[in-house]
């Protein structure tokens, strides 16, 4: 199995909705890059499921923070598929490091009982995904979508629904090539892969979630 296939399977198992939305990226290289980004997030999410003691979990997150030095210097840890793919991707796509560090810091805060940082967990990664697919300049267009996704993930569904009109208004300026980075929002609350795929297809065709 190739590195790309390995990461694809990892994301499909850990984050099926975003894996499904990544299928709407027509360019195979861009799709592989998006999957690499999601695989990085999956690695972080998996740490608290493997380590129950906050200090040990924090040590693992610190390890990932240290690995970002190599990723953004173009020198990844050899033999680690996620780090190798991430290094290749951030170099070609000119991604900023700040959202990666903010996400790791937010995970550290969570293992110590701090409040869920919706911007770090959801908005920043979505903006990074959009930049990966369409280049810079679209952060404002997806800021609301990122927050809506976050509210959905933490069960604040009424607040999420209240944002839909404003989110769709902002998404009008998003290039179609970037829409797969937000398409999973359209499938929130839908059960079954067939139903989710249908909703994401509709969202991709209309540019609305």
C-alpha positions, 0 to 999 in steps of 0.5 A: 500500500502506498503512503497516499493509500495508507493516509486515505484509509486512516482518514476514512476510518477516523473522519468519514465525513471529511474523507467523503467530502475529499472525494469531491476534489477532482485533482488527485494531488490536491485530494492527497494533500487534503487527506494528509492535512486530515490525517494530521488532525486524526493523529492528534485526536487519537492521542487522548484515546490511547493515553488517559493521564493528562501529563502523558498526553501532553508529552505526546502533543509536545512531540508533535509540536516539536515535529512542526519544526522539521515539517516547516523547515522541509526536514520531516522525521523519516519513516513517519507517513503523516509527517512526510506527507505534511512536509511535502504539502506545506512546502508546495502549498505555502501554508502558515504554521500558526493554525497547526500550533494553535491546534496542538495547543488547544489539544493540550488545553483540553487534556487539562480540562480547559474550554473547547477552543472552537477557532483552533479546533475547527475554524483554523483547520478549515481555513488551512484546507481552503488555502490548500485547495484555492490559495490564500485570501479566503479566510473570511469567507469560511470563518463562519463555516468553521464556527458552524462546524465546531458548534455542530461537533460539540452538540450546540446544534441550535447555535449552528443552525442559526449561522446557516444563512450568514455562512451561505452568504459568505460562501458565495465568494468561495471558489468552487475548487475550495468547496470540498473543504466545507462540503461536509457541513451539508451532511451534518445530522444525515445518516448513512453514506448514501445520504451524506454523499447526496447532500454533499453533491447537492452542496457542491453543485449549489455552493450552499451548505 
